[in-house]
Amino acid sequence: MKTATALVVLALTLATPVKAAEITVLSTGGARAVMTSLVPEYERISGDKVTISFATPGEMRDKLVKGEAADVAVGIAAIMPDLERAGRIVAGSRKEFAASYVGVVVRAGAPKLDLATPEAIKRAVLAAKTVALSDPSAGTQLGATFIATAEKHGFGAEMRSRAKMIQGPGSDVAQAVAKGEADMGVTLISEILPVPGASLGGEVPADFMPPTVMYAFQVSGARNPETAKKLLAFLQSPEARKMIEAKGMKPPKP
């Protein structure tokens, strides 16, 4: 009953004819595909105007810690402690938004890969001449974490010798593979699916590379806090869950 009541309240709130508001959203690039679908739908339902920008996790953390204005933010779990210490998260507003699993990107038309075990992942790496990964200096740690995990499973040297570090988000990793600049790449599935010429070669098991959990929250000092709450409520709605799943991410359990 509580869930049903909350959905009714949400529907009534979004449907109420009030003056349209403008809000800003800062999102991690890993949520780009889903947020660029969710925001237009929210604007259609609410009549509000949303301006959204994207950044790598490190860039996003630095912007918010330095006081950049935003109403709502979507960021990965790893940067939450820094944002909480900086007082940029409104108490009680943070909710799990989605989890993005790690995948291997190959060129469109390439066969799927066996990634079921660490040994299978090693074989896939050894079969490639170059493996695109995000460079930590670009503000994301996924590439460095994959190399460290390969090291733990006994093929770190082989991985490092093939690594092509990309100065950009995971979508740039996928683009490098699509352009033929690398044989394969490793990044979030949500950053692979939207890239033309790239294909998901397979999902890396969670016990090898855990998923990246993302949270949505109201930013302290929001210029339109009530509208921020409306958008956050929409991001938790059944409609949003469907879009999240369609973009290769997994919403939190209801």
TORKOL-4160 file (C-alpha; in steps of 0.2 Angstrom, whole numbers, padded with zeros to 4 digits, m for minus):
254
<pt num="1" X="0000" Y="0000" Z="0000"/>
<pt num="2" X="0014" Y="0012" Z="0004"/>
<pt num="3" X="0022" Y="0010" Z="m0013"/>
<pt num="4" X="0005" Y="0012" Z="m0022"/>
<pt num="5" X="0001" Y="0028" Z="m0012"/>
<pt num="6" X="0018" Y="0035" Z="m0016"/>
<pt num="7" X="0016" Y="0032" Z="m0035"/>
<pt num="8" X="m0001" Y="0040" Z="m0034"/>
<pt num="9" X="0006" Y="0055" Z="m0026"/>
<pt num="10" X="0020" Y="0056" Z="m0038"/>
<pt num="11" X="0008" Y="0055" Z="m0053"/>
<pt num="12" X="m0003" Y="0069" Z="m0046"/>
<pt num="13" X="0013" Y="0080" Z="m0042"/>
<pt num="14" X="0019" Y="0078" Z="m0060"/>
<pt num="15" X="0002" Y="0081" Z="m0067"/>
<pt num="16" X="m0002" Y="0096" Z="m0057"/>
<pt num="17" X="m0002" Y="0112" Z="m0068"/>
<pt num="18" X="0010" Y="0123" Z="m0060"/>
<pt num="19" X="0023" Y="0136" Z="m0067"/>
<pt num="20" X="0037" Y="0127" Z="m0076"/>
<pt num="21" X="0053" Y="0127" Z="m0067"/>
<pt num="22" X="0071" Y="0126" Z="m0073"/>
<pt num="23" X="0084" Y="0115" Z="m0065"/>
<pt num="24" X="0102" Y="0109" Z="m0068"/>
<pt num="25" X="0108" Y="0091" Z="m0067"/>
<pt num="26" X="0126" Y="0085" Z="m0066"/>
<pt num="27" X="0128" Y="0067" Z="m0070"/>
<pt num="28" X="0142" Y="0054" Z="m0072"/>
<pt num="29" X="0146" Y="0049" Z="m0090"/>
<pt num="30" X="0142" Y="0031" Z="m0086"/>
<pt num="31" X="0123" Y="0036" Z="m0084"/>
<pt num="32" X="0123" Y="0046" Z="m0100"/>
<pt num="33" X="0113" Y="0034" Z="m0111"/>
<pt num="34" X="0099" Y="0032" Z="m0098"/>
<pt num="35" X="0099" Y="0050" Z="m0092"/>
<pt num="36" X="0097" Y="0057" Z="m0110"/>
<pt num="37" X="0082" Y="0046" Z="m0111"/>
<pt num="38" X="0074" Y="0050" Z="m0094"/>
<pt num="39" X="0076" Y="0069" Z="m0094"/>
<pt num="40" X="0066" Y="0072" Z="m0110"/>
<pt num="41" X="0052" Y="0060" Z="m0103"/>
<pt num="42" X="0052" Y="0070" Z="m0086"/>
<pt num="43" X="0051" Y="0086" Z="m0096"/>
<pt num="44" X="0037" Y="0080" Z="m0106"/>
<pt num="45" X="0027" Y="0075" Z="m0090"/>
<pt num="46" X="0031" Y="0089" Z="m0079"/>
<pt num="47" X="0033" Y="0104" Z="m0091"/>
<pt num="48" X="0050" Y="0108" Z="m0082"/>
<pt num="49" X="0066" Y="0112" Z="m0091"/>
<pt num="50" X="0081" Y="0102" Z="m0087"/>
<pt num="51" X="0099" Y="0107" Z="m0091"/>
<pt num="52" X="0111" Y="0092" Z="m0090"/>
<pt num="53" X="0129" Y="0090" Z="m0091"/>
<pt num="54" X="0141" Y="0075" Z="m0090"/>
<pt num="55" X="0158" Y="0072" Z="m0082"/>
<pt num="56" X="0169" Y="0058" Z="m0077"/>
<pt num="57" X="0168" Y="0053" Z="m0059"/>
<pt num="58" X="0184" Y="0063" Z="m0054"/>
<pt num="59" X="0178" Y="0078" Z="m0063"/>
<pt num="60" X="0161" Y="0078" Z="m0056"/>
<pt num="61" X="0168" Y="0076" Z="m0038"/>
<pt num="62" X="0180" Y="0091" Z="m0041"/>
<pt num="63" X="0166" Y="0102" Z="m0048"/>
<pt num="64" X="0154" Y="0099" Z="m0034"/>
<pt num="65" X="0167" Y="0100" Z="m0020"/>
<pt num="66" X="0173" Y="0117" Z="m0027"/>
<pt num="67" X="0155" Y="0123" Z="m0026"/>
<pt num="68" X="0148" Y="0121" Z="m0044"/>
<pt num="69" X="0129" Y="0125" Z="m0044"/>
<pt num="70" X="0117" Y="0110" Z="m0048"/>
<pt num="71" X="0100" Y="0105" Z="m0042"/>
<pt num="72" X="0102" Y="0086" Z="m0044"/>
<pt num="73" X="0117" Y="0075" Z="m0047"/>
<pt num="74" X="0119" Y="0057" Z="m0052"/>
<pt num="75" X="0136" Y="0050" Z="m0046"/>
<pt num="76" X="0145" Y="0034" Z="m0042"/>
<pt num="77" X="0147" Y="0027" Z="m0025"/>
<pt num="78" X="0165" Y="0030" Z="m0024"/>
<pt num="79" X="0164" Y="0049" Z="m0024"/>
<pt num="80" X="0149" Y="0050" Z="m0011"/>
<pt num="81" X="0161" Y="0051" Z="0004"/>
<pt num="82" X="0170" Y="0066" Z="m0003"/>
<pt num="83" X="0154" Y="0075" Z="m0007"/>
<pt num="84" X="0146" Y="0071" Z="0010"/>
<pt num="85" X="0162" Y="0078" Z="0019"/>
<pt num="86" X="0160" Y="0094" Z="0008"/>
<pt num="87" X="0142" Y="0095" Z="0013"/>
<pt num="88" X="0135" Y="0094" Z="m0005"/>
<pt num="89" X="0122" Y="0081" Z="m0003"/>
<pt num="90" X="0106" Y="0086" Z="0005"/>
<pt num="91" X="0103" Y="0074" Z="0020"/>
<pt num="92" X="0090" Y="0060" Z="0017"/>
<pt num="93" X="0090" Y="0064" Z="m0002"/>
<pt num="94" X="0102" Y="0051" Z="m0008"/>
<pt num="95" X="0094" Y="0036" Z="m0017"/>
<pt num="96" X="0102" Y="0021" Z="m0026"/>
<pt num="97" X="0098" Y="0025" Z="m0045"/>
<pt num="98" X="0106" Y="0010" Z="m0055"/>
<pt num="99" X="0120" Y="m0002" Z="m0056"/>
<pt num="100" X="0131" Y="m0003" Z="m0072"/>
<pt num="101" X="0140" Y="m0019" Z="m0075"/>
<pt num="102" X="0157" Y="m0020" Z="m0083"/>
<pt num="103" X="0158" Y="m0026" Z="m0101"/>
<pt num="104" X="0170" Y="m0030" Z="m0115"/>
<pt num="105" X="0168" Y="m0019" Z="m0131"/>
<pt num="106" X="0171" Y="m0026" Z="m0148"/>
<pt num="107" X="0168" Y="m0019" Z="m0165"/>
<pt num="108" X="0151" Y="m0021" Z="m0172"/>
<pt num="109" X="0149" Y="m0038" Z="m0180"/>
<pt num="110" X="0163" Y="m0047" Z="m0170"/>
<pt num="111" X="0158" Y="m0063" Z="m0162"/>
<pt num="112" X="0153" Y="m0064" Z="m0143"/>
<pt num="113" X="0167" Y="m0068" Z="m0131"/>
<pt num="114" X="0167" Y="m0081" Z="m0117"/>
<pt num="115" X="0170" Y="m0071" Z="m0101"/>
<pt num="116" X="0163" Y="m0084" Z="m0089"/>
<pt num="117" X="0178" Y="m0087" Z="m0079"/>
<pt num="118" X="0195" Y="m0077" Z="m0075"/>
<pt num="119" X="0204" Y="m0090" Z="m0086"/>
<pt num="120" X="0191" Y="m0086" Z="m0100"/>
<pt num="121" X="0194" Y="m0067" Z="m0098"/>
<pt num="122" X="0213" Y="m0070" Z="m0099"/>
<pt num="123" X="0211" Y="m0080" Z="m0115"/>
<pt num="124" X="0201" Y="m0065" Z="m0122"/>
<pt num="125" X="0214" Y="m0053" Z="m0117"/>
<pt num="126" X="0228" Y="m0064" Z="m0124"/>
<pt num="127" X="0219" Y="m0065" Z="m0141"/>
<pt num="128" X="0219" Y="m0046" Z="m0143"/>
<pt num="129" X="0234" Y="m0035" Z="m0148"/>
<pt num="130" X="0227" Y="m0020" Z="m0140"/>
<pt num="131" X="0214" Y="m0017" Z="m0126"/>
<pt num="132" X="0207" Y="0000" Z="m0123"/>
<pt num="133" X="0205" Y="0006" Z="m0105"/>
<pt num="134" X="0200" Y="0022" Z="m0097"/>
<pt num="135" X="0216" Y="0032" Z="m0091"/>
<pt num="136" X="0215" Y="0036" Z="m0072"/>
<pt num="137" X="0221" Y="0053" Z="m0076"/>
<pt num="138" X="0205" Y="0056" Z="m0085"/>
<pt num="139" X="0195" Y="0054" Z="m0068"/>
<pt num="140" X="0189" Y="0036" Z="m0069"/>
<pt num="141" X="0197" Y="0021" Z="m0060"/>
<pt num="142" X="0189" Y="0007" Z="m0070"/>
<pt num="143" X="0204" Y="0004" Z="m0081"/>
<pt num="144" X="0216" Y="0004" Z="m0067"/>
<pt num="145" X="0205" Y="m0008" Z="m0057"/>
<pt num="146" X="0204" Y="m0020" Z="m0072"/>
<pt num="147" X="0223" Y="m0021" Z="m0073"/>
<pt num="148" X="0224" Y="m0023" Z="m0054"/>
<pt num="149" X="0212" Y="m0037" Z="m0055"/>
<pt num="150" X="0221" Y="m0045" Z="m0070"/>
<pt num="151" X="0237" Y="m0045" Z="m0059"/>
<pt num="152" X="0228" Y="m0054" Z="m0045"/>
<pt num="153" X="0222" Y="m0067" Z="m0057"/>
<pt num="154" X="0240" Y="m0070" Z="m0064"/>
<pt num="155" X="0239" Y="m0060" Z="m0081"/>
<pt num="156" X="0243" Y="m0043" Z="m0076"/>
<pt num="157" X="0259" Y="m0042" Z="m0086"/>
<pt num="158" X="0250" Y="m0048" Z="m0102"/>
<pt num="159" X="0236" Y="m0035" Z="m0099"/>
<pt num="160" X="0248" Y="m0020" Z="m0096"/>
<pt num="161" X="0258" Y="m0025" Z="m0112"/>
<pt num="162" X="0241" Y="m0023" Z="m0122"/>
<pt num="163" X="0234" Y="m0009" Z="m0113"/>
<pt num="164" X="0229" Y="0007" Z="m0123"/>
<pt num="165" X="0225" Y="0020" Z="m0111"/>
<pt num="166" X="0211" Y="0032" Z="m0117"/>
<pt num="167" X="0210" Y="0050" Z="m0111"/>
<pt num="168" X="0192" Y="0051" Z="m0108"/>
<pt num="169" X="0176" Y="0042" Z="m0102"/>
<pt num="170" X="0170" Y="0025" Z="m0106"/>
<pt num="171" X="0161" Y="0030" Z="m0121"/>
<pt num="172" X="0178" Y="0035" Z="m0128"/>
<pt num="173" X="0185" Y="0018" Z="m0125"/>
<pt num="174" X="0170" Y="0011" Z="m0135"/>
<pt num="175" X="0174" Y="0023" Z="m0149"/>
<pt num="176" X="0192" Y="0018" Z="m0150"/>
<pt num="177" X="0187" Y="0000" Z="m0153"/>
<pt num="178" X="0174" Y="0005" Z="m0165"/>
<pt num="179" X="0187" Y="0015" Z="m0175"/>
<pt num="180" X="0199" Y="0001" Z="m0175"/>
<pt num="181" X="0211" Y="0009" Z="m0163"/>
<pt num="182" X="0210" Y="m0006" Z="m0152"/>
<pt num="183" X="0205" Y="m0024" Z="m0154"/>
<pt num="184" X="0194" Y="m0024" Z="m0138"/>
<pt num="185" X="0190" Y="m0013" Z="m0123"/>
<pt num="186" X="0184" Y="m0014" Z="m0105"/>
<pt num="187" X="0171" Y="m0001" Z="m0099"/>
<pt num="188" X="0154" Y="0000" Z="m0092"/>
<pt num="189" X="0140" Y="m0008" Z="m0102"/>
<pt num="190" X="0130" Y="0008" Z="m0102"/>
<pt num="191" X="0144" Y="0017" Z="m0110"/>
<pt num="192" X="0146" Y="0003" Z="m0124"/>
<pt num="193" X="0128" Y="0001" Z="m0130"/>
<pt num="194" X="0125" Y="0019" Z="m0137"/>
<pt num="195" X="0141" Y="0020" Z="m0147"/>
<pt num="196" X="0139" Y="0017" Z="m0166"/>
<pt num="197" X="0151" Y="0004" Z="m0173"/>
<pt num="198" X="0154" Y="m0004" Z="m0156"/>
<pt num="199" X="0146" Y="m0020" Z="m0149"/>
<pt num="200" X="0145" Y="m0028" Z="m0132"/>
<pt num="201" X="0156" Y="m0043" Z="m0133"/>
<pt num="202" X="0150" Y="m0050" Z="m0116"/>
<pt num="203" X="0147" Y="m0045" Z="m0098"/>
<pt num="204" X="0162" Y="m0047" Z="m0085"/>
<pt num="205" X="0156" Y="m0057" Z="m0070"/>
<pt num="206" X="0152" Y="m0047" Z="m0055"/>
<pt num="207" X="0164" Y="m0057" Z="m0044"/>
<pt num="208" X="0178" Y="m0052" Z="m0056"/>
<pt num="209" X="0174" Y="m0034" Z="m0058"/>
<pt num="210" X="0159" Y="m0028" Z="m0047"/>
<pt num="211" X="0146" Y="m0017" Z="m0054"/>
<pt num="212" X="0147" Y="0002" Z="m0053"/>
<pt num="213" X="0133" Y="0008" Z="m0041"/>
<pt num="214" X="0126" Y="0025" Z="m0045"/>
<pt num="215" X="0116" Y="0037" Z="m0033"/>
<pt num="216" X="0105" Y="0051" Z="m0037"/>
<pt num="217" X="0103" Y="0065" Z="m0024"/>
<pt num="218" X="0098" Y="0083" Z="m0021"/>
<pt num="219" X="0113" Y="0095" Z="m0021"/>
<pt num="220" X="0114" Y="0107" Z="m0006"/>
<pt num="221" X="0110" Y="0125" Z="m0011"/>
<pt num="222" X="0099" Y="0119" Z="m0025"/>
<pt num="223" X="0090" Y="0134" Z="m0033"/>
<pt num="224" X="0074" Y="0124" Z="m0036"/>
<pt num="225" X="0073" Y="0111" Z="m0021"/>
<pt num="226" X="0055" Y="0107" Z="m0024"/>
<pt num="227" X="0058" Y="0103" Z="m0042"/>
<pt num="228" X="0073" Y="0094" Z="m0038"/>
<pt num="229" X="0063" Y="0083" Z="m0027"/>
<pt num="230" X="0050" Y="0080" Z="m0041"/>
<pt num="231" X="0064" Y="0074" Z="m0053"/>
<pt num="232" X="0072" Y="0063" Z="m0040"/>
<pt num="233" X="0055" Y="0055" Z="m0037"/>
<pt num="234" X="0053" Y="0052" Z="m0056"/>
<pt num="235" X="0070" Y="0044" Z="m0056"/>
<pt num="236" X="0063" Y="0031" Z="m0044"/>
<pt num="237" X="0047" Y="0028" Z="m0053"/>
<pt num="238" X="0042" Y="0012" Z="m0063"/>
<pt num="239" X="0044" Y="0021" Z="m0079"/>
<pt num="240" X="0062" Y="0026" Z="m0075"/>
<pt num="241" X="0066" Y="0008" Z="m0070"/>
<pt num="242" X="0060" Y="0002" Z="m0087"/>
<pt num="243" X="0071" Y="0015" Z="m0096"/>
<pt num="244" X="0086" Y="0010" Z="m0085"/>
<pt num="245" X="0085" Y="m0008" Z="m0089"/>
<pt num="246" X="0083" Y="m0004" Z="m0108"/>
<pt num="247" X="0099" Y="0005" Z="m0107"/>
<pt num="248" X="0109" Y="m0010" Z="m0101"/>
<pt num="249" X="0109" Y="m0005" Z="m0082"/>
<pt num="250" X="0100" Y="m0013" Z="m0067"/>
<pt num="251" X="0089" Y="m0002" Z="m0056"/>
<pt num="252" X="0089" Y="m0006" Z="m0037"/>
<pt num="253" X="0077" Y="m0019" Z="m0031"/>
<pt num="254" X="0060" Y="m0011" Z="m0027"/>
